[in-house]
Amino acid sequence: MPHRLVVVVILIVASFMDLLDTTIVNVALPSIQEDLSASAAQLEWIVSGYVLAYAVLLITGGRLGDIFGRKRLFLVGVAGFTLVSAACAAAGTGETLVTFRIVQGLFAALMTPQVLSVIQVLFSPKERAPVFGALGAISGLAAVAGPLVGGVLVSGDVFGLGWRTVFLINVPVGILLFIAALVVVPESRSADSPRLDLLGVFLVSLGLFLAVFALIEGREQDWAPWIWMMLGASPVILIIFVVYQSWRDKRDGSALVPPSLFNNRGYSAGVITQFALSSSIGAFFLILVLYLQVGLRYSAIDAALAALPFSIGALIGSFISVPLGPRLGKGLIAMGGVAQITGLIWISGIVRDTGDALVGADLILPMALAGIGLTLEIVPLTDVALANTTITNAGAASGVFGMVQQVAGALGVAIVGVVFFGLIGTTFTSAVVRDAFLGGIWVPIVALALSAIAAIFLPSVAAVRRHKADAENAIMAAADAA
C-alpha cells in the first residue's frame, strides 16, 4: 500500500480546493457584477448555490462511494469539479455562471465525502486525531484564505482574465490531483450494500431550495405572494422529510438522516453548534467584502489584505487548538465562539466610528481575534460532537454533520443578503452601504452567540476519551474475530 502520508496530502489538497471555492469568489463578486451585469440575487446564488447543491448531495455522495468504490467516486468528483471550474470561467452571463456553480457543487459532493471515508479505512481511531486536526485546521484556513487568494488573482488580472482566474486556478490543481489520486489512493468500498434514499434526497433538496430561493429572490420579486407560499411550503416539506426518515429508519435503517441520531443530546448540541458557526462565516465575509469594495471602493487586493489578519489569526488558532482541544474540549469551543463575537462587535464599532476614513490597518486586531476564535471552535468540534455516537451510527453522524455545515452556509448567505441588500435598496452610497453592513453584521453575531451557548451542552472531555477507547476496542475485537 502506498505511504499513507502521501494519500493524506492528496485528500487534504482536495478538501482545501473544495473549501476554498466556497469563499474565493467573494472578492470577485463586484467584478462579476460589472462584467456580467449580474443582479444582487445572482451574486448571492453564485455563493449559496454552490454550497446548497453540495449540501443536499453530500450524504448520497458518501453512500455512492461505499457502493461503487471510494477511489472511483473521488476521481469522478475531481474530474467533474475541474471541468465545471473551466466552464465557470467561460460563463458569459450571470444565469450561466449560477448554473455552473450549482453543478460544481454537485461534483464537490461526490469528491469530498470520500476524504473522510478513506481516512477511516487507512487509520485506526487512535491514529485519526492528528489527521482530523489537520483537516479541521485546513477547513478554517480555507474559509478565510479564499478572499486573499481571490483578491490576488482578480487584482493581478492575469492575461486580462480578471475574475475568471478564481475558477481557472482549479484546473491545473484538479488535473494534478486526478493523476496523483489515480496512482496513489487505494480503492475501498463498504462490506455491506447500503441503500440509497433517493426520495429523502429529493424531499430535503426541495425543502431547502424553496427556503433559500425565497430568501434570495424575495427582495427582487417585491415579496410577491408566491414567494411567501414558497417560504410556507419549505417547513411543511421538511416536516414530511423528517416523518419519512423516521419511517424508513424503522423499516430497514437506510434513512438519509436517521432520526435516532438526535436522541443523543451531545450530538444534537454539536449539530446546532455546527449550524450556527457555519452560517456565520460566509455571511460575515460576504457583507465585509461588499462593504469594502462597493462602499469604500477598495480594490480586490486591498479588500483581501484587510481580511488577511483573520487568516493569520486562524492559523494561530489552529496551532493552539490542536494540542488544547483534547484537554479543554467543549470549553475551548465555547471560548472560540466568544472570541469571534468579541471580534465582530469590535469591527462593528470601528466601522461605525471611522466612517469613510476606515483603512485596513484599523481592522488588524479584531480580525485576528475573530480568526483565532474560528479555529478554536471549528478544529475540535467534529471530534467532540461525535463523542457519544455509537460505532454503528458513526458514518451517518459524520455525513449529517457535514451536510448541516453546508446547508448552514447557504442559509447564512441568504439571510444576511435579505438584511444587507434590503437596507441598501437602490442607493449604493458609502453611508448607505456602511449602515447596511452594520445592520447585517448582527446576523453572524447572533449565530455565533447561539453556537457558544449550544457548545455548553456538548459531550465532556471524559466522554470524548471513552468514545475513542471504545472505538479502538471494537476494531481490535473485530480483528480478533476475523
NUTI-20909 format. One record per atom (N, C-alpha, C): x, y, z; residue in three letters. Coordinates in steps of 0.05 Angstrom, whole numbers, plus 5000, padded with zeros to 4 digits. Each point is the difference from the previous one (the first is absolute). Example, Ala and Ser with C-alpha at 12.3 -4.5 7.8 and 13.67 -1.06 7.14 Angstrom:
2
526448865156ALA/498250245000ALA/501850245000ALA/499350214986SER/501650245001SER/498550225014SER/
This chain:
482
501749765000MET/498350245000MET/501850255000MET/499350204985PRO/501650254999PRO/500250125028PRO/502050165004HIS/500450135026HIS/497550165007HIS/499049965024ARG/497450135007ARG/500350305000ARG/502350115007LEU/500450295001LEU/499550124973LEU/500949874979VAL/499650104973VAL/497050014993VAL/498549795008VAL/497249994995VAL/498650235015VAL/500850045025VAL/498850225016VAL/500450274987VAL/502450054990VAL/500650254987VAL/498150044976VAL/499649794984ILE/498250024977ILE/497250075009ILE/499149865021LEU/497350055010LEU/499650285012LEU/502150095014ILE/499950275012ILE/499950214978ILE/501649964979VAL/499950194977VAL/497250014987VAL/498849774997ALA/497350004989ALA/498050145018ALA/500249955026SER/498350135019SER/500450315000SER/502550084999PHE/500750284999PHE/498850134975PHE/500349874977MET/499050114975MET/497050055001MET/498649805011ASP/497150035003ASP/499350235019ASP/501250015023LEU/499350205020LEU/500850284990LEU/502350014986LEU/500850264990LEU/498050114980LEU/498749824985ASP/498250094979ASP/497450125012ASP/499549955026THR/497650125012THR/500450295006THR/502550095003THR/500550285008THR/501750164980THR/501449864982ILE/501850154982ILE/498650194982ILE/497449944995VAL/498550184981VAL/499150265013VAL/500250025027ASN/498850235013ASN/501250274990ASN/502750014999VAL/501250254991VAL/499750054970VAL/499249794985ALA/499550034971ALA/497250094994ALA/498250005020LEU/497250064994LEU/499650284987LEU/501250215010PRO/499650264987PRO/500950004971PRO/502349864994SER/500949984972SER/498149844983SER/499049785012ILE/498049844985ILE/497550164995ILE/499150155020GLN/497650164996GLN/500450204977GLN/502350134999GLU/500550204980GLU/500449874972GLU/501449784999ASP/500649874974ASP/497649864988ASP/498449875017LEU/497749844990LEU/497350135005LEU/500150255011SER/497550145007SER/498249825017SER/501349875019ALA/498549815018ALA/498450165021ALA/497749895007SER/498350135020SER/501049925028SER/499050145020ALA/500849945028ALA/499249715007ALA/497749914991ALA/499149735005ALA/501949804987ALA/501050054976GLN/501849824987GLN/502749995014GLN/500850235012LEU/502550005016LEU/499749815024LEU/497750015013GLU/499549825022GLU/499949714991GLU/498849954977TRP/499849724990TRP/502849894993TRP/501850174990ILE/502749914993ILE/501449895025ILE/499450125023VAL/501149895025VAL/498449785011VAL/497450045004SER/498449815015SER/499149764982SER/499850044974GLY/499249784982GLY/502049775001GLY/502550075002TYR/502149795002TYR/499749845026TYR/499850145023VAL/500049865025VAL/497449855004VAL/497750104989LEU/497549865003LEU/500049744985LEU/501050014975ALA/500149764983ALA/501949805014ALA/502250095010TYR/501949835014TYR/498749875024TYR/498450165015ALA/498949895025ALA/498049784995ALA/498250034981VAL/497849814997VAL/500949744987VAL/502350004987LEU/501049754988LEU/502349885016LEU/500850135022LEU/502449915014LEU/499849725011LEU/497849945014ILE/499749735012ILE/499749794978ILE/498450064979THR/499749824978THR/502749954986THR/501750214998GLY/502649964988GLY/501749805016GLY/499850025027GLY/501449815017GLY/498949714996GLY/497449984998ARG/498849734996ARG/500849884973ARG/500150174980LEU/500949904973LEU/502949905001LEU/501750145016GLY/502749905003GLY/500149745014GLY/498349965020ASP/499949745014ASP/499249784981ASP/498250064981ILE/498949794982ILE/501949954977ILE/500850214986PHE/501549974975PHE/503050035002PHE/500950075024GLY/502950035004GLY/500750295006GLY/501450055022ARG/500650275008ARG/502050144982ARG/502049854991LYS/501950114981LYS/498650084974LYS/498349834990ARG/498650054975ARG/498350255002ARG/498550035022LEU/498350245003LEU/501750255004LEU/502249975014PHE/501850225004PHE/501150104973PHE/500849824983LEU/501050084974LEU/497950134982LEU/497549895001VAL/497850124986VAL/499550285010VAL/500050035026GLY/499650275012GLY/502150204992GLY/502549915002VAL/502350184992VAL/499850084971VAL/499549814983ALA/499950054971ALA/497750194993ALA/497649955011GLY/497850174995GLY/500450285012GLY/501050025024PHE/500650255013PHE/501950174983PHE/502049874989THR/502050144984THR/498850114974THR/498549834986LEU/498850084975LEU/498050225003LEU/498349985021VAL/498050215005VAL/501350265009VAL/502249985014SER/501550245007SER/500850164975SER/500949854979ALA/500750134975ALA/497550124987ALA/497749865002ALA/497550114989ALA/499150255015ALA/500450015026CYS/499450245016CYS/501750244989CYS/502549954995ALA/501850214991ALA/499150104972ALA/498749834984ALA/499250084973ALA/497250124999ALA/498650015023ALA/497250095001ALA/499750294989ALA/497950044984GLY/499650264987GLY/497750165012GLY/498449875018THR/497850145012THR/499849925030THR/498650165016GLY/499649935028GLY/498549745003GLY/498049954983GLU/498449765002GLU/501749754995GLU/501850024980THR/501749784993THR/501949935022THR/501250215012LEU/501949965022LEU/498649875024LEU/497650095006VAL/498549885022VAL/499549704995VAL/499349944975THR/499449724993THR/502549835004THR/502350094990PHE/502449855002PHE/501049975029PHE/499550215016ARG/500849995028ARG/498449785014ARG/497449974993ILE/498449795013ILE/501149724992ILE/500649974974VAL/501149744991VAL/502749955013VAL/501650215003GLN/502649975014GLN/499649905028GLN/498050105014GLY/499449915027GLY/499249705000GLY/498649914980LEU/499249724998LEU/502449824998LEU/501950084983PHE/502449834997PHE/501750015026PHE/500050235013ALA/501550015026ALA/498849815020ALA/497449964999ALA/498649815018ALA/500749714994ALA/500949944976LEU/501049734993LEU/502949975010LEU/501550214999MET/502949995006MET/500550005030MET/498950195014THR/500850065028THR/499349785020THR/497649874999PRO/499449795020PRO/502049775000PRO/501349954977GLN/501949784999GLN/502550065016GLN/500550265006VAL/502450075015VAL/499949885028VAL/497850045014LEU/499649895027LEU/499949694999LEU/498649904980SER/499749714998SER/502749864996SER/501750114983VAL/502649874995VAL/501750025025VAL/499950235014ILE/501550035025ILE/499249805021ILE/497349955001GLN/499049805020GLN/501049724993GLN/500349954974VAL/501049734991VAL/503049975006VAL/501550214996LEU/502949995003LEU/501150025028LEU/498450135018PHE/501150065027PHE/498149895021PHE/501249915022SER/498549915023SER/498950255015SER/498049975018PRO/499050235014PRO/502250155015PRO/501949875012LYS/502150145015LYS/501850164981LYS/500349914975GLU/501750144981GLU/498650234986GLU/497350015002ARG/498550204984ARG/500150285011ARG/500550035027ALA/499850265012ALA/501850214986ALA/502649954996PRO/501650204986PRO/499150054971PRO/499049794987VAL/499150044972VAL/497550175000VAL/498149945018PHE/497650175002PHE/500750285009PHE/502050035017GLY/500950265009GLY/501150164976GLY/501549864983ALA/501150144976ALA/497750084981ALA/498049824997LEU/497750074983LEU/498550245012LEU/499650005026GLY/498650225013GLY/501550264996GLY/502750005003ALA/501650244996ALA/499850094971ALA/500149814981ILE/499750074972ILE/497350124994ILE/497949905013SER/497350114997SER/499950295008SER/501250065023GLY/500050275009GLY/501650194982GLY/502349904992LEU/501750164983LEU/498850054972LEU/498849794989ALA/498850034974ALA/497750195000ALA/498550005022ALA/497750185002ALA/500850294999ALA/502450065010VAL/500950285000VAL/502250074980VAL/501349794989ALA/502150054980ALA/498750074973ALA/497549924996GLY/498750054974GLY/500050294992GLY/499250195018PRO/500150284992PRO/502750104992PRO/502149905014LEU/502750094994LEU/500949904973LEU/499649744995VAL/500849894974VAL/498350134978VAL/497450035005GLY/498350134980GLY/500950284994GLY/500750155021GLY/500950274996GLY/502550034983GLY/501949825005VAL/502550004985VAL/499449934971VAL/498349814995LEU/499449924972LEU/498550214985LEU/497950125013VAL/498450204986VAL/501650254995VAL/501550095020SER/501650254996SER/502349954981SER/501149765000GLY/502249944982GLY/499250004971GLY/497449944995ASP/498950004973ASP/501849864980ASP/500749755006VAL/501849854983VAL/498849954973VAL/501550074979PHE/499149984972PHE/497350144995PHE/499450205017GLY/497550154996GLY/497549845007GLY/500349795015LEU/497849825006LEU/498450095025LEU/501150175016GLY/498650115023GLY/498849795019GLY/497450025005TRP/498749825020TRP/500049714991TRP/500449954974ARG/499949734990ARG/502349825011ARG/502150135009THR/502349855011THR/499349865026THR/498050105015VAL/499349865025VAL/498949724995VAL/499049954976PHE/499149744993PHE/502149844984PHE/501550144984LEU/502149874984LEU/502249885017LEU/500550115024ILE/502149895017ILE/499449715008ILE/497549924999ASN/499349735007ASN/500949804979ASN/500450094975VAL/500449824978VAL/502849865002VAL/502250145002PRO/502649855003PRO/500149845026PRO/498950115022VAL/500049865025VAL/498449744998VAL/497650024987GLY/498349774996GLY/501349784983GLY/501450084979ILE/501349814983ILE/502149855015ILE/501750145015LEU/502149875015LEU/498849825022LEU/497950105012LEU/498749845021LEU/498849744989LEU/498850024977PHE/498949764987PHE/502149794994PHE/502350094989ILE/502149824993ILE/501249875025ILE/500550165021ALA/501249905025ALA/498149805013ALA/497450065001ALA/498049825012ALA/499849744985ALA/500150024973LEU/499849764984LEU/502349815006LEU/502350105005VAL/502449845005VAL/500249915029VAL/499350175019VAL/500849965028VAL/497749915018VAL/497650114997VAL/497849955019VAL/499049714996VAL/499849845021PRO/499049724998PRO/497050004997PRO/499049794987GLU/497149974996GLU/498849865025GLU/497650075007SER/498649875023SER/497150044996SER/498349835011ARG/497150035000ARG/498949865025ARG/497550055006SER/498849895024SER/499549704996SER/500449855022ALA/499449715000ALA/497149954997ALA/498450195010ASP/497149974997ASP/499150124973ASP/497450004996SER/498950134976SER/498050215008SER/501050245007PRO/498250215010PRO/498050094978PRO/497650055008ARG/497950094981ARG/500050304998ARG/499250094976LEU/499850294995LEU/497250095006LEU/499950215015ASP/497450125007ASP/499450234981ASP/499349944975LEU/499650204980LEU/497650185006LEU/497949895011LEU/497750175007LEU/500850195022LEU/501649915019GLY/500950185021GLY/501650224989GLY/501849944981VAL/501650214987VAL/498250204987VAL/498049914985PHE/498150184986PHE/498550185020PHE/499049885021LEU/498450165019LEU/501750225014LEU/502449925010VAL/501650205014VAL/501150214980VAL/500649924976SER/500950194979SER/497850204994SER/497649904996LEU/497750184994LEU/499450195023LEU/500049895024GLY/499450175023GLY/502050225004GLY/502649944998LEU/502150205003LEU/500050194976LEU/499649904976PHE/500050184977PHE/497850215002PHE/497649925008LEU/497850195002LEU/500750225020LEU/501249935022ALA/500750205020ALA/502250194990ALA/502149894989VAL/502250174990VAL/499250174976VAL/498549884982PHE/499050154977PHE/498350235008PHE/498249955018ALA/498250225009ALA/501550225014ALA/501949935017LEU/501650205014LEU/501750174981LEU/501249874980ILE/501750154982ILE/498450164979ILE/497949884989GLU/498550144979GLU/497750175010GLU/499349975026GLY/497750155010GLY/500250304997GLY/502350115005ARG/500350294999ARG/499650104971ARG/501249864980GLU/499750094973GLU/497249954989GLU/498549815012GLN/497349954992GLN/498050155017GLN/501050205015ASP/498350175017ASP/498349835019ASP/501149775009TRP/498749835019TRP/497149934991TRP/499949914975ALA/497449934988ALA/498849775016ALA/497349964997PRO/498749785015PRO/501249724995PRO/500949954975TRP/501149744995TRP/502749955014TRP/501450225007ILE/502449985016ILE/499349915028ILE/497950125011TRP/499249925027TRP/498949715000TRP/498849924978MET/499049724998MET/502449815001MET/502250074986MET/502449845001MET/501149985028MET/500150235014LEU/501050005027LEU/498349835018LEU/497450014996GLY/498249845016GLY/500149704993GLY/500549944975ALA/500149714992ALA/502649875009ALA/502150155003SER/502649895007SER/499949845027SER/499150125022PRO/499949845025PRO/498149764999PRO/497850034984VAL/498149784997VAL/501449764987VAL/501550054979ILE/501449794986ILE/502249885017ILE/501450175016LEU/502149905017LEU/498849835023LEU/497650075009ILE/498749835020ILE/499249734988ILE/499150004975ILE/499449754986ILE/502549834998ILE/502350144994PHE/502649864998PHE/500749875027PHE/499650145022VAL/500649885026VAL/498349765006VAL/497450024994VAL/498249775005VAL/500849764982VAL/500650064975TYR/500949794982TYR/502649875009TYR/501850165010GLN/502649895010GLN/499549825024GLN/498250075018SER/499449845023SER/498849734991SER/498250004980TRP/498849764990TRP/502249824987TRP/501750124984ARG/502049854985ARG/502149885019ARG/500750165021ASP/501949915019ASP/499049755016ASP/497450005006LYS/498849785015LYS/499749764981LYS/499550054974ARG/499549784982ARG/502649844994ARG/502150144991ASP/502449844993ASP/502650155007ASP/499850225015GLY/502450145009GLY/501550144978GLY/498750074977SER/501350124977SER/499450294997SER/499050145021ALA/499350284998ALA/502450174994ALA/499650214984LEU/502150194993LEU/501050135026LEU/498150095017VAL/500650135025VAL/498649845022VAL/501249805013PRO/498749845020PRO/499150185024PRO/497450015005PRO/499050175023PRO/501249915027PRO/500749745002SER/501149905025SER/502550145008SER/501450124981LEU/502550155007LEU/499450225020LEU/497750124997PHE/499450245016PHE/498949935027PHE/499849745007ASN/499449925027ASN/502450055019ASN/502250054988ASN/502550065014ASN/500350305004ASN/499850095025ARG/500150295005ARG/502650134990ARG/502249865005GLY/502650114993GLY/500250044970GLY/499049804984TYR/500150024971TYR/498250234991TYR/497650015011SER/498150224993SER/501350275005SER/501350035023ALA/501450255006ALA/502250064980ALA/501449784991GLY/502150044980GLY/498950094973GLY/497749894993VAL/498750084974VAL/499250305002VAL/498950085022ILE/499250285003ILE/502450185000ILE/502249925014THR/502450165000THR/501250024972THR/500149784986GLN/501050004972GLN/498350184982GLN/497449975002PHE/498150154984PHE/500550305004PHE/500050085026ALA/500250295006ALA/502750114991ALA/502249855006LEU/502750094993LEU/500250024969LEU/499249804986SER/500349994971SER/498350224986SER/497750065011SER/498350214988SER/501350285003SER/501750035020SER/501250265006SER/502350074981SER/501649804992ILE/502550064986ILE/499550134973ILE/498549864983GLY/499450104973GLY/498550265001GLY/498150035020ALA/498450245002ALA/501850245006ALA/501849975019PHE/501850225008PHE/501750094977PHE/501449804987PHE/501850084978PHE/498650114976PHE/497649914994LEU/498550114978LEU/499650305004LEU/498950085023ILE/499450295003ILE/502550165006ILE/502149885011LEU/502450155005LEU/501350084973LEU/500349804982VAL/501250054974VAL/498450204984VAL/497349975001LEU/498350194985LEU/500250285011LEU/500250025027TYR/500250275012TYR/502750134992TYR/502149855001LEU/502750114994LEU/500250074970LEU/498949834983GLN/500450054971GLN/497850184988GLN/497649975009VAL/497850164989VAL/499750265015VAL/500149995027GLY/499650235016GLY/502550185001GLY/502349895004LEU/502550165003LEU/501749994975LEU/499249864980ARG/501449994974ARG/502849885003ARG/500449815018TYR/502549865001TYR/500449834975TYR/502549964992SER/500549814979SER/499749725012SER/500049804982ALA/499749725009ALA/502349925019ALA/502550084993ILE/502349935016ILE/499950155026ILE/499250255000ASP/499850155026ASP/497949885019ASP/497849914988ALA/498049875017ALA/501049745011ALA/501549854983ALA/501249755009ALA/502150055022ALA/501650204998LEU/502050065020LEU/498750095026LEU/497750134998ALA/498550075025ALA/499149765015ALA/499449784985ALA/499149755012ALA/502349825008ALA/502550074992LEU/502349825005LEU/500449955030LEU/499750205018PRO/500449945028PRO/498249785011PRO/497649974988PHE/498349785007PHE/501349734994PHE/501249994976SER/501449754992SER/502349945019SER/501550215006ILE/502349965018ILE/499049915028ILE/497950135009GLY/498949925026GLY/499049714999GLY/498849924978ALA/499049724998ALA/502349815001ALA/502350074987LEU/502349835001LEU/501149975029LEU/500150235014ILE/500849995028ILE/498149835017ILE/497450044995GLY/498049845015GLY/500249714995GLY/500849924976SER/500249714994SER/502349885015SER/502250155003PHE/502349895015PHE/499349985030PHE/498250185009ILE/499249985028ILE/498049785005ILE/498149974981SER/497849815005SER/500849714997SER/501949944983VAL/500849724997VAL/501049875026VAL/501850135015PRO/500849885026PRO/497950045022PRO/498650235000LEU/498250065022LEU/497249874997LEU/499349944975GLY/497349884995GLY/499449765016GLY/501849805001PRO/499549755016PRO/499950065030PRO/501350225009ARG/500150065029ARG/497650165008ARG/499250204984LEU/497950185008LEU/497349944988LEU/500049864977GLY/497549914988GLY/498050234994GLY/497649965011LYS/497850204994LYS/500650275012LYS/501750025020GLY/500750265011GLY/501550164980GLY/501849874985LEU/501550154979LEU/498250084977LEU/498049834994ILE/498150074979ILE/498450245007ILE/499050015025ALA/498550235009ALA/501750255001ALA/502549985008MET/501950225000MET/500450114972MET/500149824980GLY/500350094973GLY/497650164990GLY/497649915008GLY/497650164992GLY/500050275013GLY/500850025025VAL/500150265014VAL/502150184987VAL/502349894993ALA/502150164987ALA/499050114973ALA/498649854985GLN/498950104974GLN/497950225005GLN/498349965019ILE/497950205006ILE/501450265007ILE/502049995018THR/501550235008THR/501350144977THR/501249854982GLY/501350114977GLY/498150144981GLY/497749884995LEU/498050124982LEU/498750255012LEU/499550005026ILE/498950245012ILE/502150235000ILE/502549925004TRP/502250194998TRP/500150124972TRP/499949834980ILE/500050104972ILE/497750194995ILE/497649935010SER/497750174996SER/500450285011SER/501250005024GLY/500650265013GLY/502050174984GLY/502149874990ILE/502050144984ILE/498750114974ILE/498449844986VAL/498750094976VAL/498250245005VAL/498549985022ARG/498250225006ARG/501550265007ARG/502249975015ASP/501550245009ASP/501750134979ASP/501249834982THR/501950114980THR/498650094974THR/497749894994GLY/498650084975GLY/501749964976GLY/500050204982ASP/501449974974ASP/503050005004ASP/501050075024ALA/502950015005ALA/501249735007ALA/498349805000LEU/500949735007LEU/502349904982LEU/502149905012VAL/502249874985VAL/500349725011VAL/501349834984GLY/500349725007GLY/501449965027GLY/501950185006ALA/501549975025ALA/498250035025ALA/497850144997ASP/498150045023ASP/498849735008ASP/499949814982LEU/498649745006LEU/501949785008LEU/502650055002ILE/501949785005ILE/499449855025ILE/499750135023LEU/499749865025LEU/497349855002LEU/497750144994PRO/497549855002PRO/499749774980PRO/501250044976MET/499849784980MET/501749775009MET/502450055012ALA/501749795010ALA/498649855022ALA/498750145018LEU/498649885023LEU/497849824990LEU/498450094980ALA/497949844989ALA/501149754986ALA/502350044986GLY/501249774987GLY/500949795019GLY/501350085022ILE/500849815021ILE/497649865010ILE/497850145006GLY/497649885010GLY/498849794981GLY/500250054974LEU/498949814981LEU/501349735002LEU/502649995000THR/501349735001THR/500049885028THR/499850175021LEU/499649895027LEU/497449845001LEU/498150104985GLU/497349875001GLU/499849774980GLU/501050044976ILE/499449814978ILE/501849765001ILE/502550035009VAL/501949774999VAL/499249775018VAL/499350055025PRO/499249775017PRO/497149924998PRO/498350154985LEU/497149965002LEU/499149734991LEU/501049904977THR/499049744990THR/500749785019THR/502450005010ASP/500949795019ASP/498250005025ASP/499550235011VAL/498450025024VAL/497049934995VAL/498950104978ALA/497249964994ALA/499349714996ALA/501949854989LEU/499449724993LEU/500849815023LEU/500850115023ALA/501049835022ALA/498049805011ALA/497550085001ASN/498049825012ASN/498449844979ASN/500750014975THR/498649844980THR/501049725000THR/498349814994THR/500849724999THR/501849944976THR/501549795002ILE/501749934977ILE/498449944975ILE/497649885004THR/498349944978THR/499150254985THR/499450215015ASN/499050254988ASN/502150204992ASN/502649925003ALA/502150204996ALA/500050114972ALA/499749834980GLY/500050104972GLY/497750194995GLY/497649925008ALA/497650174996ALA/500350275015ALA/501149985025ALA/500450245016ALA/501950204986ALA/502249894989SER/501950174986SER/498850134976SER/498449844985GLY/498850104975GLY/498050225006GLY/498349965020VAL/498050215007VAL/501550255010VAL/502149965015PHE/501550235010PHE/501150174977PHE/501149874980GLY/501050144977GLY/497850144984GLY/497749864997MET/497850124986MET/499050255014MET/499849995026VAL/499150235016VAL/501950244996VAL/502549944999GLN/502050224996GLN/499550154974GLN/499549854978GLN/499650134974GLN/497350134998GLN/497949875011VAL/497350134999VAL/500150265015VAL/501350015023ALA/500250245016ALA/501450224984ALA/502149934985GLY/501450204984GLY/498250134980GLY/498349844987ALA/498250114980ALA/497950175013ALA/498849915022LEU/498050165014LEU/501150255012LEU/502549995010GLY/501250245011GLY/500350224980GLY/500949924976VAL/500350204978VAL/497350114992VAL/498049824998ALA/497350094992ALA/498850205021ALA/500349935025ILE/498850175021ILE/501450275002ILE/502750005000VAL/501450255001VAL/499550174975VAL/499649874978GLY/499350154975GLY/497450155002GLY/498049875013VAL/497450135005VAL/500450265015VAL/501649995022VAL/500550235017VAL/501750214985VAL/502349914990PHE/501950184988PHE/498950154975PHE/499049854981PHE/499050124975PHE/497350145005PHE/498549905020GLY/497550145007GLY/500550285011GLY/502150035016LEU/500750265011LEU/501250194979LEU/501449884981ILE/501150164978ILE/497950114981ILE/498149834993GLY/498050084980GLY/501350044973GLY/499750234989THR/501250074974THR/502250215002THR/500750075025THR/502050215004THR/502649885010THR/502150044985PHE/502649875007PHE/502150215009PHE/499150205015THR/501950195011THR/501649875023THR/502350115006SER/501649885021SER/498549995027SER/498550215006ALA/498650015026ALA/497849795001ALA/498649974978VAL/497849804999VAL/501249715002VAL/502149954985VAL/501249735001VAL/501249955028VAL/501150215012ARG/501049975028ARG/497849925019ARG/497750154998ASP/497849935018ASP/498949724995ASP/500149914975ALA/499149734993ALA/501949805012ALA/502650064999PHE/502049825013PHE/499549985030PHE/499650235013LEU/499650015028LEU/497549855009LEU/498050014982GLY/497549845006GLY/500449714994GLY/501449934978GLY/500449734993GLY/501849845018GLY/502050145012ILE/501949865016ILE/498849865025ILE/497650095007TRP/498749875023TRP/498949734993TRP/499849934975VAL/499249734993VAL/502249805008VAL/502550044993PRO/502149815010PRO/500550025030PRO/499650245011ILE/500550035029ILE/497949835016ILE/497550024992VAL/497949845013VAL/500549704996VAL/500849934976ALA/500649714994ALA/502249905018ALA/502150165003LEU/502349925016LEU/499249985030LEU/498250175009ALA/499149995027ALA/498549735005ALA/498449924980LEU/498649745002LEU/502049775000LEU/502250024984SER/502049795000SER/501449975027SER/500650235012ALA/501450005026ALA/498249885022ALA/497450064999ILE/498149895020ILE/499749704996ILE/499749924975ALA/499649714994ALA/502449845008ALA/502450124998ALA/502549865007ALA/500049915029ALA/498650135017ILE/499949935028ILE/498849725004ILE/498349914981PHE/498649755003PHE/501449774984PHE/502450064990LEU/501649794986LEU/501049805020LEU/500949764990PRO/501149805018PRO/502550105014PRO/500549895024SER/502350085016SER/502649884988SER/502250095011VAL/502649904992VAL/500249705006VAL/499049925023ALA/500049725008ALA/498449834980ALA/497850104990ALA/498349854981ALA/501549974974ALA/501550204992VAL/501549994975VAL/502149785002VAL/501449995023ARG/502149805004ARG/498849715001ARG/497749975013ARG/498749745001ARG/499249914972ARG/499050184984HIS/499149934973HIS/502349904983HIS/502350135002LYS/502349914985LYS/501049735009LYS/499949955026ALA/500949745011ALA/498049784991ALA/497450065000ASP/498049804992ASP/500449934970ASP/500450214984ALA/500449954971ALA/502449834995ALA/502250055014GLU/502449854997GLU/499649715008GLU/498649965023ASN/499549735009ASN/498249854981ASN/498050134988ALA/498249874981ALA/501649904976ALA/501850174990ILE/501649924977ILE/501849765007ILE/501250015023MET/501849785008MET/498449745003MET/497550025012ALA/498449775003ALA/499249884973ALA/499350184981ALA/499349914973ALA/502349864987ALA/502450115004ALA/502449884988ALA/500649735012ALA/499649975026ASP/500549745013ASP/498049804991ASP/497450084996ALA/498049824991ALA/500549904971ALA/501250184984ALA/500649924973ALA/502449814999ALA/
